[in-house]
């Protein structure tokens, strides 16, 4: 009643399930710097769930490979490959956030950074030529590898939704955590797009309850009853007066 009804959001973009994403990764070779970048980009988006503009503006100075943190503090005004402007203005206050990276992703990023340095690339994280990643390029990559892996075609927004789906359906994340990681203005925004996925958490919670506590009853009673029940051993002799009256009335 406090939050009222959840407003219906826009149509949810297509996304990759974990199994579909694994098929995509398995179709990418890292033998060349260019394709290595595609592998790192897809993995980064799927595990972090950032917006395309946030990822494009991400510099190595914003990534803590030792403390496993990444901060999103910049956005980008993109005109073309050589003309762009990094700005501190983000979509909302919650978009300015610091997230924890998993150890597996950190290892991939460390190896990628070393590979970049061999080619003199040292500024932007998702770059192979010191130039910015743009939406058109990302869309081409997604189209190509969707076809190669024989999975539904998605766009950059779909990659972001893939992360939301992964957090909820696979990892059982709660709405506040998902809202923070995606940089939503409020948890209501998260529910607008992902409310239907949280219902799966009910099954997960029920399975986690089993064996989570000791529910053994006492072997003998520690209470002396002095009401209208007369106890003989473990049997009740007679019904309480209230119950007897109800029985006669019926």
Secondary structure as UniProt FT lines:
FT   HELIX           18..26
FT   HELIX           33..48
FT   HELIX           52..56
FT   HELIX           60..62
FT   STRAND          63..64
FT   TURN            65..68
FT   STRAND          69..72
FT   STRAND          75..78
FT   STRAND          84..87
FT   HELIX           93..95
FT   STRAND          97..100
FT   HELIX           103..118
FT   TURN            119..120
FT   HELIX           135..149
FT   HELIX           156..165
FT   HELIX           166..170
FT   HELIX           175..182
FT   HELIX           187..198
FT   HELIX           200..209
FT   TURN            210..211
FT   STRAND          230..232
FT   TURN            233..234
FT   STRAND          235..237
FT   HELIX           241..249
//
